[in-house]
Amino acid sequence: MKVVGFVGSPRKRGNTTAIVNEVLRGASEAGAETKIFNINELGIRGCQACYKCQTPEGKCVQTDGMTPLYDEIFSADAVVIGTPVFMFQITGQTKTFIDRLFALLYLKDGKPGAFKNKIKGKKVITVYSQTQPETGLFASSFDLNEAVLGFLGFKVEGRIAAGGMAGPDSARNTQTVMDQAHNAGIELVK
Ligand SMILES: Cc1cc2nc3c(=O)[nH]c(=O)nc-3n(C[C@H](O)[C@H](O)[C@H](O)COP(=O)(O)O)c2cc1C
């Protein structure tokens, strides 16, 4: 089993990375091969809306940091997508990454809006890190993000929303969050 983590935080050693890494550690202990990518440092441009990817075999025509990530996703059994909360929402980096996952869809018979999936039921765990302690505060935003992931063909297996994450080491120092992440990784491999 292969599990790939994607982190949409500009803080490479921050909370989101710590939590995603802990999910991957759990998955690795349970026998998975794991990898992690920091979306922020890969130079991923926005979708150019050319629609060239929208055929059953269609690929994104851009060549940039996103290019190798498609194969990573196609070959993974499960992914972990983590983002800090910026302005109540996923970060711009994460949004750009998810926009580029448009290439996981195609249009049946080229008909506008008749979307079909190139992946089906690939597991995803979402991770959110925020300063506000109340994790329900941005739930509608997380729900929307996960609805998009479901539309793209992922099966959302779990959500880790960590509140009170003010400094970059908050997650590492919060045992309940680390335990939740570790267990989620183990469960993912079952
Ligand atoms: C531009 C910006 C916007 C933010 N907006 C929010 C917010 O709306 N709600 C919140 O609780 N925290 C907000 N935060 C705080 C981060 O979500 C928080 O520090 C998070 O733990 C950072 O994760 P990281 O260490 O992985 O980067 C914001 C931080 C920045 C830099």
The ligand as a MOL file (V3000), in Angstrom:
LIG
                    3D

  0  0  0     0  0            999 V3000
M  V30 BEGIN CTAB
M  V30 COUNTS 31 33 0 0 0
M  V30 BEGIN ATOM
M  V30 1 C -2.5420 34.6720 6.2710 0
M  V30 2 C -2.9860 33.8690 7.4530 0
M  V30 3 C -4.3420 33.7130 7.6840 0
M  V30 4 C -4.7930 32.9540 8.7800 0
M  V30 5 N -6.1280 32.8170 8.9780 0
M  V30 6 C -6.5760 32.0740 10.0490 0
M  V30 7 C -7.9750 31.9090 10.2770 0
M  V30 8 O -8.8260 32.3940 9.5380 0
M  V30 9 N -8.3520 31.1830 11.3710 0
M  V30 10 C -7.4320 30.6080 12.2370 0
M  V30 11 O -7.8360 29.9620 13.1950 0
M  V30 12 N -6.1030 30.7380 12.0090 0
M  V30 13 C -5.6550 31.4510 10.9370 0
M  V30 14 N -4.3030 31.5740 10.7040 0
M  V30 15 C -3.3420 30.8440 11.5740 0
M  V30 16 C -2.9060 29.4960 10.9860 0
M  V30 17 O -4.0010 28.7480 10.5070 0
M  V30 18 C -2.2120 28.6440 12.0700 0
M  V30 19 O -1.1100 29.3280 12.5980 0
M  V30 20 C -1.8010 27.2840 11.5690 0
M  V30 21 O -1.5190 26.4310 12.6710 0
M  V30 22 C -0.5540 27.3630 10.6930 0
M  V30 23 O -0.2320 26.0690 10.2520 0
M  V30 24 P 1.2750 25.7260 9.7610 0
M  V30 25 O 2.1620 25.7860 10.9720 0
M  V30 26 O 1.1820 24.3730 9.1780 0
M  V30 27 O 1.6280 26.7370 8.7300 0
M  V30 28 C -3.8420 32.3430 9.6440 0
M  V30 29 C -2.4600 32.5220 9.3970 0
M  V30 30 C -2.0330 33.2740 8.3220 0
M  V30 31 C -0.5490 33.4400 8.0810 0
M  V30 END ATOM
M  V30 BEGIN BOND
M  V30 1 1 1 2
M  V30 2 1 2 3
M  V30 3 2 2 30
M  V30 4 2 3 4
M  V30 5 1 4 5
M  V30 6 1 4 28
M  V30 7 2 5 6
M  V30 8 1 6 7
M  V30 9 1 6 13
M  V30 10 2 7 8
M  V30 11 1 7 9
M  V30 12 1 9 10
M  V30 13 2 10 11
M  V30 14 1 10 12
M  V30 15 2 12 13
M  V30 16 1 13 14
M  V30 17 1 14 15
M  V30 18 1 14 28
M  V30 19 1 15 16
M  V30 20 1 16 17
M  V30 21 1 16 18
M  V30 22 1 18 19
M  V30 23 1 18 20
M  V30 24 1 20 21
M  V30 25 1 20 22
M  V30 26 1 22 23
M  V30 27 1 23 24
M  V30 28 2 24 25
M  V30 29 1 24 26
M  V30 30 1 24 27
M  V30 31 2 28 29
M  V30 32 1 29 30
M  V30 33 1 30 31
M  V30 END BOND
M  V30 END CTAB
M  END
